[in-house]
Amino acid sequence: MKIWQKNIDVDSFVESFTVGNDRVMDLQLAAADVLGSLAHTRMLNSINLMTDEDLVVVQQELKNIYKEILAGDFQIEDSVEDVHSQVEMLLTQRIGEAGKKIHSGRSRNDQVLVDLKLYFRSEIQNIIQNTESFFNELIQLSERYKHILIPGYTHLQIAMPSSFGLWFGAYAESLVDDLEMMKAAWKVCNKNPLGSAAGYGSSFPLNRTMTTQLLGFEDLNYNVVYAQMGRGKTERILAQGMSSIAATLAKFAMDVCLYINQNFGFISFPAHLTTGSSIMPHKKNPDVFELIRSRCNKIQALPNEIALMTTNLPSGYHRDLQLLKENLFPAFKSLNECLEIATFMLANISVKDNILDDPKYDYLFSVEVVNNEVLKGVPFREAYRTIGIDIDEGRFKPSKEVNHTHEGSIGNLCNDQIQRMFQQVKATFEFEKVEKALEELVK
């Protein structure tokens, strides 16, 4: 069954190629497709394109299908092209002619657009929730180990004293800015394209403001041509937000892989959370973080993949856009899994104390010694030159007292302010508003 089918049978080879993996991908859009139809049919009724009697039976059966989807009992049959066709077919089979009326005033184009926007909103919420769990674990570890010093590096050379408090806290604050990127994606996803039809609107007097409100969207994609142009652009912006979180995770995973190395030896994990070697009995490999690093690097490539698939497409719908799902949808699962496993691993991390007692880290304190001389009245350049000569000639004696008090330094992490920023950004998503609108739609 195809929504667009007339009296011509499509060649089976062409049909197989054009449908591709859509049935598999579309299963993830099923709940969103029903939500869009619930709003659309209520709007059709309001403009007298669906009777009250038809609306009652259509709404009830759509809600039944919605429950089946949530229960995992919904499938797209091999003979059916996509999720839109499957839902319409089920309705028609179960309630008769009324099921055929749900497509009035819309096209598969704007139907898939609204499905994607609804689905993306849901996935963004999942990502934010998992990001918050990871963030909270980082903040807790930052506070717990804030007094334990570690080397700080520039150019991968030992530079100045750092701390576990700074290290964990740095990645927590990085996630704050990542949320800002995701907020931009959320704002783009939270505009309603329904009613743009095939990209040029409809001669029916559609009430697009009504469906916007019913589906909990913040605003409309007003221009119907732009609503279609948003396909691909929306995915790219969302992928950029995801790639920002992925970049933070990948960098953190690289740090972990370094710090667990015996030449660093700053951290460790229980043996059952690492992997061994087939021939080297001493090995405890950080495979989890190596896979996080690689998975997140793949996600960082996603915006470019989407850009290359959509570059120089003219306005209007093109079948190229169907393939975006194959690149983007698996990335949601991958990023969420990386966030979840990273949070789990951090809950089992052990950190080493007294790392800087090793003489090889003495030079970390050269800046502290220079600053102490400056506090005694010695000009900075003179103090810098004198300490430099002492280092070159082997006379340098470190002062291992670290007295950093300014905002964001070793002695004043400002984790409470980082938490404030995170919560402020998270609150701007207003997930509760969306949840309330959708709950009203399906009850």
C-alpha positions in Angstrom: 0.0 0.0 0.0 1.2 3.5 -0.9 -0.5 6.7 -0.2 0.4 8.0 -3.7 -0.5 4.7 -5.5 -2.8 5.2 -8.6 -3.3 2.5 -11.3 0.3 1.9 -12.3 2.4 -0.8 -10.7 5.9 0.3 -9.9 8.7 -2.0 -11.1 9.7 -4.2 -8.1 13.4 -3.4 -8.5 12.7 0.3 -8.5 10.4 0.0 -5.6 12.9 -1.9 -3.5 15.6 0.6 -4.2 13.4 3.7 -3.5 12.0 2.3 -0.3 15.4 1.3 1.0 15.6 1.1 4.8 12.6 3.3 5.3 10.4 0.7 7.0 13.1 0.1 9.6 13.8 3.8 10.2 10.1 4.7 10.1 9.3 2.5 13.1 11.0 5.1 15.2 8.6 7.7 13.8 5.5 5.7 14.5 4.5 7.4 17.8 5.1 10.9 16.3 3.1 10.0 13.2 0.1 9.2 15.3 0.5 12.4 17.4 0.6 14.5 14.2 -2.6 12.8 12.9 -4.4 13.3 16.2 -3.7 17.0 15.9 -4.4 17.2 12.2 -7.8 15.5 12.4 -8.9 17.7 15.2 -8.0 20.7 13.0 -9.9 19.1 10.0 -13.0 18.8 12.2 -12.7 22.5 13.2 -12.8 23.6 9.6 -15.6 21.1 8.7 -13.5 18.8 6.7 -14.2 15.9 9.1 -17.6 15.3 10.8 -17.9 15.1 14.6 -18.9 11.4 14.2 -15.8 10.6 12.1 -13.6 12.5 14.4 -14.7 10.5 17.4 -13.9 7.1 15.8 -10.7 8.3 14.1 -9.4 9.8 17.4 -10.2 6.7 19.4 -8.6 4.3 17.0 -5.5 6.6 16.6 -5.1 6.5 20.4 -5.4 2.7 20.3 -2.7 2.5 17.7 -0.6 4.9 19.8 -0.9 2.5 22.8 0.1 -0.4 20.5 3.2 1.5 19.4 4.2 2.3 23.0 3.7 -1.4 23.9 5.9 -2.5 21.0 3.1 -4.2 19.2 3.2 -2.1 16.0 4.9 -3.2 12.8 5.2 -1.9 9.3 4.2 -4.7 7.0 6.5 -5.7 4.0 3.7 -4.8 1.6 3.4 -1.3 3.1 5.8 1.5 2.0 6.1 3.6 5.2 4.7 4.4 8.6 2.2 6.9 7.2 0.7 4.3 4.9 0.7 1.7 7.7 -1.2 3.9 10.1 -3.8 5.0 7.5 -4.2 1.4 6.4 -4.9 0.2 10.0 -7.4 3.0 10.5 -9.2 2.1 7.3 -9.3 -1.6 8.1 -10.6 -1.0 11.6 -13.0 1.9 11.2 -13.8 2.0 7.5 -14.2 5.1 5.3 -13.4 7.6 8.0 -9.8 6.3 8.0 -9.3 7.5 4.4 -10.1 11.1 5.4 -7.1 11.8 7.6 -4.9 12.8 4.7 -7.0 15.8 3.6 -5.0 19.0 3.6 -1.6 17.5 4.0 1.1 15.7 2.0 3.6 13.0 2.9 6.1 15.8 2.8 4.7 17.8 5.6 3.6 14.6 7.4 7.1 13.4 7.6 8.3 16.9 8.5 6.1 17.1 11.5 6.9 13.4 12.4 10.6 14.3 12.4 10.2 17.5 14.4 8.2 15.6 17.1 10.7 12.7 17.1 13.7 15.1 17.3 12.2 16.9 20.2 11.8 13.6 22.1 15.4 12.5 21.3 16.7 15.9 22.4 15.0 15.5 25.7 16.5 12.0 26.1 20.0 13.4 25.3 19.6 16.3 27.8 18.5 13.9 30.5 21.5 11.6 30.0 23.8 14.7 29.7 22.5 15.9 33.1 23.3 12.5 34.7 26.9 12.7 33.3 27.2 16.3 34.4 26.0 15.6 38.0 28.6 12.7 38.2 31.4 15.1 37.1 30.4 17.7 39.6 30.2 15.2 42.5 33.7 13.9 41.6 35.1 17.4 41.2 33.9 18.2 44.8 35.0 14.9 46.3 38.5 15.1 44.9 39.1 18.8 44.7 42.1 18.8 47.1 44.0 16.1 45.2 46.6 17.7 42.8 47.5 16.3 39.4 49.9 17.7 36.7 48.5 20.2 34.2 49.8 19.9 30.7 50.4 22.2 27.7 51.9 20.7 24.5 51.6 17.4 26.5 54.5 18.7 28.6 54.1 19.1 32.4 53.1 22.8 32.9 51.5 23.8 36.2 49.6 22.2 39.0 46.0 21.2 38.4 43.6 19.1 40.4 41.0 16.4 40.0 38.6 19.1 41.0 39.6 21.2 38.0 39.7 18.3 35.6 36.3 16.9 36.4 34.8 20.4 36.7 36.2 21.5 33.3 34.2 18.8 31.5 31.1 19.7 33.5 31.3 23.3 32.4 32.0 22.2 28.8 28.6 20.4 28.9 26.9 23.8 29.8 28.0 25.2 26.5 27.1 22.0 24.7 23.6 22.5 26.1 23.5 25.9 24.5 24.2 24.3 21.2 21.4 21.8 21.8 19.1 24.6 22.8 19.6 26.1 19.3 18.7 22.8 17.8 15.6 22.5 20.1 14.4 25.9 19.0 14.6 24.9 15.3 12.9 21.6 16.0 10.2 23.2 18.0 8.5 25.0 15.1 5.5 23.4 13.3 5.8 22.6 9.6 2.4 20.9 9.4 0.1 22.5 6.8 2.8 23.3 4.4 1.6 20.2 2.4 3.9 19.4 -0.5 5.7 22.7 0.1 3.2 25.1 -1.4 0.4 25.1 1.1 -3.2 24.1 0.6 -6.4 25.6 -0.8 -8.2 24.3 2.3 -8.6 26.9 5.1 -6.2 25.0 7.4 -5.7 26.3 10.9 -2.0 25.9 11.4 -2.0 27.8 14.6 -4.3 25.2 16.1 -2.1 22.2 15.3 0.9 24.2 16.6 -0.8 24.6 19.9 -2.1 21.0 20.0 1.4 19.6 19.4 3.1 21.9 21.9 5.2 23.7 19.3 6.6 27.0 20.3 5.9 28.6 16.9 5.3 27.9 13.2 7.4 27.5 10.2 5.3 30.1 8.5 6.5 30.2 4.9 5.4 26.9 3.4 8.3 26.8 1.0 10.8 27.3 3.9 9.0 24.6 5.9 10.2 22.2 3.2 13.6 23.8 2.9 14.0 23.1 6.7 14.4 19.4 5.9 18.1 18.7 6.0 18.8 22.0 7.6 17.0 20.9 10.8 19.0 17.6 10.8 22.3 19.4 10.3 21.7 21.9 13.1 20.6 19.0 15.4 23.7 17.0 14.4 25.9 20.0 15.3 24.4 20.1 18.7 25.0 16.4 19.2 28.5 16.8 17.9 29.3 19.4 20.5 28.4 16.9 23.3 30.2 14.2 21.5 33.3 16.4 21.3 33.3 16.9 25.0 32.9 13.1 25.6 35.6 12.2 23.1 38.1 14.6 24.7 37.3 13.3 28.1 37.6 9.7 26.9 41.1 10.5 25.5 42.1 12.0 28.9 41.0 8.8 30.6 42.9 6.6 28.2 46.0 8.7 29.0 45.5 8.9 32.7 44.9 5.2 33.2 48.1 4.4 31.3 50.9 3.1 33.7 53.2 6.0 32.7 50.6 8.4 34.1 48.8 6.2 36.6 46.4 8.9 37.9 43.2 6.8 37.8 42.0 3.2 37.7 38.8 1.2 37.3 37.9 -2.2 38.7 39.2 -5.1 36.7 35.7 -6.2 35.7 35.1 -2.9 33.9 38.3 -3.2 31.8 39.3 -5.8 29.3 42.4 -8.1 29.0 44.7 -9.3 26.4 44.8 -12.8 24.8 48.5 -13.1 25.5 49.5 -10.5 28.1 48.0 -11.4 31.5 48.8 -8.0 33.0 46.6 -6.0 30.7 43.6 -3.9 31.9 42.6 -2.0 28.8 40.2 1.0 28.8 38.1 -0.4 25.9 35.0 1.4 27.0 36.6 4.8 26.7 38.3 3.9 23.5 34.9 3.0 22.0 33.4 6.2 23.4 36.2 8.2 21.7 35.6 6.5 18.4 31.8 6.6 18.5 31.8 10.3 19.4 34.3 11.1 16.7 31.8 9.5 14.3 29.1 11.7 15.6 31.4 14.7 15.1 31.5 13.8 11.4 27.7 13.7 11.2 27.0 17.5 10.5 29.4 17.3 7.6 27.8 14.1 6.3 24.4 15.7 6.3 25.8 18.9 4.7 27.3 16.9 1.9 24.1 15.0 1.3 22.1 18.2 1.0 24.5 20.7 -0.5 23.2 22.5 -3.6 19.8 20.9 -3.5 17.3 23.4 -4.9 14.2 24.3 -2.9 11.4 21.8 -2.7 11.4 18.1 -1.6 13.9 15.6 -3.0 14.2 11.9 -2.3 17.8 12.4 -1.3 16.4 13.7 2.0 15.1 10.2 2.9 18.6 9.0 3.4 19.3 11.5 6.2 17.4 9.2 8.6 20.0 6.4 8.0 22.8 8.7 9.2 21.1 10.6 12.0 18.8 8.1 13.7 21.5 5.6 14.8 23.5 8.5 16.2 20.8 9.2 18.8 21.2 5.7 20.2 25.0 5.9 20.0 25.3 9.2 21.8 22.9 8.2 24.6 24.7 4.9 25.1 28.0 6.8 25.3 26.6 9.2 27.9 25.1 6.4 29.9 28.2 4.2 30.0 30.5 7.2 30.7 28.3 8.0 33.8 28.4 4.4 34.9 32.1 4.2 34.6 32.7 7.4 36.5 30.7 6.0 39.4 33.4 3.3 39.6 36.5 5.4 39.1 39.4 5.4 41.6 41.9 8.3 41.8 45.5 8.3 43.0 46.6 10.5 45.8 50.0 12.1 46.3 50.8 12.1 42.6 52.9 15.2 42.7 55.2 13.8 45.3 57.2 12.3 42.4 60.3 14.5 41.8 59.6 14.5 38.0 56.7 16.9 38.7 58.9 19.4 40.7 59.0 21.8 37.7 55.2 22.1 37.8 55.8 24.5 40.7 58.2 26.9 38.9 55.4 29.4 38.3 54.5 29.3 42.0 58.1 30.0 42.9 58.3 32.9 40.4 55.1 34.3 41.8 56.4 34.0 45.4 59.4 36.1 44.4 57.1 38.7 42.8 55.2 38.9 46.0 58.4 39.8 47.7 58.9 42.7 45.4 61.1 41.2 42.7 60.0 42.3 39.2 58.4 39.5 37.3 60.9 39.3 34.4 63.8 39.3 36.8 62.2 36.5 38.9 61.4 34.5 35.8 65.0 34.8 34.5 66.5 33.8 37.9 64.3 30.8 38.4 64.9 29.7 34.7 68.7 29.7 35.3 68.2 27.8 38.6 66.2 25.1 36.6 68.9 24.9 33.9 71.7 24.6 36.5 69.9 22.1 38.7 69.5 24.4 41.7 65.7 24.8 41.5 63.8 23.9 44.8 60.1 23.7 44.4 57.6 25.3 46.9 54.7 23.0 46.7 52.2 25.3 48.4 49.4 26.1 45.9 47.5 29.3 46.8 45.0 29.8 44.0 41.9 31.7 45.2 40.4 33.5 42.1 37.2 32.3 40.5 37.5 28.9 38.8 41.0 28.1 40.1 42.2 25.2 42.2 41.1 26.8 45.4 37.8 28.2 44.2 36.2 25.8 41.7 32.9 27.7 41.6 31.1 24.4 40.9 27.9 25.9 42.4 28.0 28.5 39.6 28.6 25.9 37.0 25.6 24.0 38.3 23.5 27.2 38.2 24.4 27.8 34.5 23.6 24.2 33.6 20.1 24.4 35.3 19.4 27.8 33.8 20.1 26.5 30.2 18.1 23.3 30.9 15.1 25.2 32.1 14.8 27.1 28.8 13.9 23.9 27.0 10.5 23.9 28.8 10.1 20.2 28.3 7.1 20.2 30.7 5.1 22.4 28.3 5.6 19.9 25.5 4.8 17.0 27.7 1.6 18.6 28.9 0.4 19.3 25.4 1.0 15.8 24.2 -0.6 14.3 27.3 -3.7 16.3 26.5 -3.6 15.1 22.9 -3.6 11.4 23.7 -5.8 11.2 26.7 
